[in-house]
Amino acid sequence: MTHPFLILKWVEEHLHTHLGEHVTYTWLVMLMLIVLALVVSRGIKMVPGNLQSVMESLIGGIENLVEETMGPKGKAYFPLIATLALFILVSNLIGLIPGFYPPTANLNTNAAMALTVFAMTHIVGLKEHGIGYLKHFMGPVLALAPLIFVIEIIGHLARPLSLSLRLFGNMYGHEIVLMIFIALVPLVLPIPMMLMGVLVAFIQAFVFTLLAMIYIAGALEEAH
């Protein structure tokens, strides 16, 4: 099922770029976040306005979540976690606007973020522990190390797959349901679904971000 009309897809067809709607709307989300950051940072006041208050609450909430989940060492990875959280949240929310497409409803976008988290997890582990990071894959009993190693490798390889499919399934499924309701009863029924979509957008952004923090925090811990 496809959208009846996408603003940027119409622009893309007339410019003959053929990048795909998930790419063009990803650029749009990035542009929105950059502009928002510039506007808020240049208008910072001692007595915050509405926009500054919202952003301070949002960033402060993410910072507290990072510290509680990852500990003091997690502060170094706050920029990565906050970027993922804000990008996913805005990507999810713009899908509720007619004529816009959520990049997170495309598996390619989610796989790119999931692989970034996967790579960072092991980069952080090697940076923190060196070759000793391999102890994370051996388990507590030396005799079972070969078996545990294989199980751990399979588990770690499954992480980007589960991260990608969970976000994709929820956002793509919501898009299909919303389009069906819009096609059947365009004036009444879509409103409750759009309100539910706001809740889904926040929950999915939170789940992806929380799992990313847990994976990186696990790499920061000492192996036992």
C-alpha positions in Angstrom: 0.0 0.0 0.0 1.3 3.4 -0.9 0.5 7.0 0.1 -2.0 8.7 -2.3 0.2 11.8 -2.2 3.6 12.7 -0.7 4.8 16.3 -1.0 8.5 15.5 -1.3 7.9 12.5 -3.6 6.1 14.9 -6.0 9.1 17.3 -5.8 11.5 14.4 -6.3 9.6 13.1 -9.4 9.7 16.6 -11.0 13.4 17.0 -10.2 14.1 13.4 -11.4 16.3 12.5 -8.4 14.7 9.1 -7.7 16.3 8.8 -4.2 13.3 7.2 -2.5 10.9 8.8 -0.1 12.7 7.4 3.0 15.9 9.3 2.0 14.2 12.6 1.1 12.1 12.6 4.3 15.2 11.6 6.3 16.9 14.8 5.0 13.8 16.8 5.9 13.9 15.5 9.5 17.6 16.3 9.8 17.0 19.8 8.4 14.2 20.3 10.9 16.3 19.3 13.8 19.3 21.4 12.7 17.0 24.5 12.3 15.4 23.8 15.6 18.7 23.5 17.3 20.0 26.8 15.8 16.8 28.7 16.7 16.8 27.4 20.3 20.5 27.9 20.9 20.5 31.5 19.5 17.5 32.5 21.6 18.5 31.1 25.0 17.4 33.3 27.8 17.6 33.2 31.6 13.8 33.2 31.7 13.0 30.5 29.1 10.2 30.8 26.6 7.9 28.0 25.7 10.1 26.5 23.0 13.2 26.7 25.2 11.3 25.1 28.1 10.1 22.2 26.0 13.6 21.6 24.6 15.2 21.9 28.0 12.7 19.4 29.5 13.3 17.0 26.6 17.0 17.1 26.6 17.1 17.0 30.4 14.9 14.0 30.4 17.2 12.2 27.9 20.3 13.2 29.9 18.8 11.8 33.2 17.8 8.6 31.4 21.3 8.2 30.1 22.9 8.7 33.5 20.4 6.3 35.2 20.8 3.6 32.6 24.4 3.8 31.7 26.0 5.4 34.8 28.6 8.2 34.9 30.5 6.8 31.9 27.4 7.0 29.8 27.6 10.8 29.7 30.2 10.5 26.9 27.7 8.9 24.7 24.8 11.3 25.4 25.2 13.1 21.9 24.7 9.7 20.1 21.7 8.7 22.3 20.0 12.1 22.1 20.5 12.3 18.4 18.9 8.9 17.9 16.0 9.7 20.3 15.2 13.0 18.6 15.6 11.7 15.1 13.3 8.7 15.7 10.7 10.8 17.6 10.5 13.5 14.9 10.5 10.9 12.1 7.6 9.0 13.8 5.6 12.2 14.4 5.8 13.7 10.9 4.1 10.6 9.5 0.9 11.9 11.2 0.9 14.9 8.9 -1.0 14.3 5.6 1.5 14.4 2.7 4.5 13.3 4.9 6.1 10.0 5.2 7.9 8.7 8.4 11.4 7.5 7.5 11.2 5.0 10.3 8.5 3.2 8.3 11.2 2.0 6.0 13.5 -0.8 7.0 16.6 0.7 5.4 16.4 3.8 7.8 16.0 1.6 10.8 18.7 -0.8 9.8 21.2 2.1 9.4 20.5 3.2 13.0 20.6 -0.3 14.4 23.9 -1.1 12.7 25.3 2.2 14.1 24.3 1.1 17.6 25.7 -2.4 16.9 29.1 -1.0 15.7 29.3 1.5 18.6 28.6 -1.2 21.2 31.6 -3.2 20.2 33.8 -0.2 19.5 33.1 1.1 23.0 33.7 -2.4 24.4 37.1 -2.7 22.7 38.0 0.9 23.6 37.1 0.3 27.3 38.5 -3.2 27.9 40.9 -3.9 25.0 41.2 -7.6 24.2 39.7 -8.3 27.5 36.3 -7.4 25.9 36.2 -11.0 24.6 35.5 -12.1 28.2 31.9 -10.7 27.7 31.4 -13.6 25.2 32.9 -16.4 27.3 30.5 -16.7 30.3 31.4 -17.4 33.9 32.4 -21.1 33.4 35.5 -21.7 31.4 34.5 -25.2 30.4 31.3 -23.8 28.7 33.2 -20.9 27.0 33.0 -22.4 23.5 29.3 -23.0 23.7 28.6 -19.6 25.4 30.7 -17.8 22.8 28.6 -19.1 19.9 25.4 -18.3 21.8 26.6 -14.8 22.6 27.7 -14.1 19.0 24.2 -15.2 17.7 22.6 -13.0 20.3 24.7 -9.9 19.4 24.0 -10.4 15.7 20.3 -10.6 16.4 20.3 -7.2 18.1 20.4 -5.0 15.0 17.7 -7.3 13.4 15.4 -7.0 16.3 16.0 -3.2 16.7 15.2 -2.7 13.0 12.2 -4.9 12.7 10.5 -3.7 15.9 10.5 -0.1 14.9 9.7 -0.9 11.3 6.8 -3.2 12.1 5.2 -0.7 14.5 5.5 2.4 12.2 4.7 0.6 8.9 1.8 -1.1 10.5 0.4 2.2 11.9 0.9 3.8 8.4 -1.2 1.0 6.8 -4.0 1.2 9.4 -4.1 5.0 9.2 -4.3 5.0 5.4 -7.1 2.4 5.4 -9.2 4.5 7.8 -8.5 7.7 5.8 -9.7 5.9 2.6 -12.8 4.5 4.3 -13.9 7.4 6.5 -11.6 10.4 5.9 -13.2 12.8 8.4 -13.9 11.0 11.6 -12.1 7.7 12.2 -8.5 8.8 11.5 -8.5 11.3 14.4 -8.4 8.6 17.2 -5.8 6.7 15.2 -3.7 9.8 14.8 -3.9 10.4 18.6 -2.8 6.8 19.2 -0.1 7.4 16.6 1.4 10.2 18.9 1.6 7.6 21.7 3.1 5.0 19.4 5.7 7.6 18.2 6.9 8.3 21.7 6.9 4.7 22.9 8.9 3.4 19.9 11.4 6.2 20.2 11.8 5.4 23.9 12.2 1.7 23.3 14.8 2.0 20.6 16.8 4.5 22.6 16.5 2.5 25.8 17.8 -0.7 24.1 20.6 1.3 22.5 21.7 2.5 26.0 21.4 -1.0 27.5 23.6 -2.5 24.8 26.3 0.2 25.1 26.1 0.1 28.9 26.7 -3.7 28.7 29.9 -3.1 26.7 31.1 -0.6 29.3 30.7 -3.1 32.2 33.4 -5.4 33.4 33.0 -9.0 32.4 32.3 -11.4 35.3 
